[in-house]
Amino acid sequence: MLKIGEEIQVISTKVRKAIEERDKGPIQQLAATQVEAGADALEVNIGPQKKQGPEVMEWMVDTIQEVVDVPLCLDTTNLAAMEAGLKRVTQQAFVNSTSAEPDRLRDVPPLAAKYNAKLIALTMGKSIPVEADGRVTIALEQLVPRIMEVGLPLEQVYMDPLILTVSGMQEYCPEAVETIRFLKQIADPPPMTVIGMSNVSNGVPAANRSLINATYAVMLLAAGLDAAIVDARDERLKEWVRIVEERDDGTPVGQLLINLYDFTAAMEDLDAAVVDMDDPEQVAIYKTVQILQNKIIYADGYLQV
Amino acid sequence: MLTPWATIPLISAIIQPATPGTYDTDLEGVAVMAVAVAIPKKKWTGQVRDVVLGATEADGGTRSKTVSVGGEGTLPFLDFEAPMPNAPRVAVEIKDRRPDDWSPILLEAWGDFMDDPAEWAKAVEKLDVDLLLLSISLTDAEGSETTAEQARSTVRKVLDSTGLPLVVFGPGQTEKDIEILVAVAEEAAGERIVLGVCDDKNYKTIVAAAMAHGHLVDARAAMDVNLAKQLNILISDVGLPLDRVLMDPTTAALGYGVEYGYSAMERLRLAALQGDGMTQQPMLVTPGEEAWRMKEAKVGEDVPEAWGDWEERAISWETLTATTLVQSGADVVVLRHPESVRRIKDLISKLWKKGE
């Protein structure tokens, strides 16, 4: 799984302040720590930046590329800023993002094609369908035709089914896994897939976020996920991704994760019989799978019961 | 002779006549063929907890009866699948004094009873309902904040005047509710009353008061299944057994979001029946309060003529809101108007225990 570090984004006060003051230090530190922690690429979310979009994006790209040499995932709704960034990058960038919303679909794919960038395409129009079918339909009927029209190879397109939080939009969680599964079947070669991993645990108490993110990652990988915007410093997430990618069954938890992966890949529910109910970590994983499959209603205290 | 069924291949394949022949019906000149239809039955793994409200002398209280709520192992009224031991219960809301903001229709219905909670309670008991809900006002008739002592004395009067199991709601402000409900819990010690509302801000104190004096709580979360479940977990963590917790998912009136309440209740109930132990609480809802806040029920002036008779419209508003909630799994509906009580009791009697 390609890991795109999530931390350089405008919602963070630290990042926003650094942008306002054009203070390279905090940005470069975030870039370096994430790459050191294993990020393969870096999200660069500057927000809409209505006034100084191109200038801010150029400054960000230059600032980051001074200290790391990884692909950047440029995230802004400001087209001029996006183009400015694409002119500046030294490695093939990600354009984050287009959707089926008419203006975005008209403007963003040509830009990605012009600069031979990768394109993240959200399977949503004005709203996000709950069911996987609805999201795949958007991909097939709106995103793919437009992408082919502008001449972008499908392998260069990362479809994003949109991850919503388990603490309020729980019914979307299993459907996103199925969306990934179907997206990997719509063409040969299939499009790539990407998600924002931390979204699934938005609003969840901090202590449980990593467990939920990492468990979901195993399920999504089983469905065919290729890349994710992640907390690159989350050791559990990285370790669990490694376990299922290498099929390392050297520990009981590793065996359970591989089981979870295999059951999910086979479109089956994780069999409770393979869970050691005397091992608190395995029980926690099992309960987390239950809430991510929308079988048990999520509550902040779901691990306690 | 060919029956009409046989001309429709699909239906005739599904519905096989049990025994040949025709049978008389109540309708003059109409006979139908008996058919054996296999009604699909859902097998649920969970059931709602049975919660007992009120304590009689034998249990250390003074109520003339106890009332069981919940206990169902299936969706509302589908008792051909699993037992629904208790019919949805009807509670009537009274206030500690004549309310300032109730609709004239309600003022007319209850008349002078409203000037004395003891008399009001007696009038409610005559309607042959299951439960009485006493709601304490934020201020007294003079406009001063209701004190804990005033609330205590009202609860005493009401307990002494009726044998119905009691639910007591505070004025609905966290600090004031705590002050009032703690005093009420002490006054009603041993009566197994329901203290409400218990929410994520006040639950520690309200639950402690319920535990200390042998009461129950009404756990209210704002139309959100996740928060409703979490509140049950929190209450359970403090140590109150879950057979002393009613779940109050919050509701809204017809035309003002009752469908959201319906969905939340339906989801909670499905989870309960699927075995989620933290959602298996009987549900109490307050359609009376919600419906009578809305202009369709509350006011008769400056509304379109096409809206029709005010009183009938108002009662219909409350009745239809309550009906919807009964269908989505409410175990206790709290009403305000005597005619709504009659209609809802009639509805429940026509639906309950018809499938056995």
Chai-1 contact restraints between the chains, C-beta under 6 A:
chainA,res_idxA,chainB,res_idxB,connection_type,confidence,min_distance_angstrom,max_distance_angstrom,comment,restraint_id
A,S167,B,N226,contact,1.0,0.0,6.0,A-B,restraint_1
A,I296,B,D276,contact,1.0,0.0,6.0,A-B,restraint_2
A,I297,B,V225,contact,1.0,0.0,6.0,A-B,restraint_3
A,I297,B,K229,contact,1.0,0.0,6.0,A-B,restraint_4
A,I297,B,A271,contact,1.0,0.0,6.0,A-B,restraint_5
A,Y298,B,N226,contact,1.0,0.0,6.0,A-B,restraint_6
A,A299,B,N226,contact,1.0,0.0,6.0,A-B,restraint_7
A,A299,B,K229,contact,1.0,0.0,6.0,A-B,restraint_8
A,A299,B,Q230,contact,1.0,0.0,6.0,A-B,restraint_9
A,A299,B,I233,contact,1.0,0.0,6.0,A-B,restraint_10
A,D300,B,Q230,contact,1.0,0.0,6.0,A-B,restraint_11
A,G301,B,Q230,contact,1.0,0.0,6.0,A-B,restraint_12
A,G301,B,I233,contact,1.0,0.0,6.0,A-B,restraint_13
A,V305,B,I233,contact,1.0,0.0,6.0,A-B,restraint_14
A,V305,B,M278,contact,1.0,0.0,6.0,A-B,restraint_15
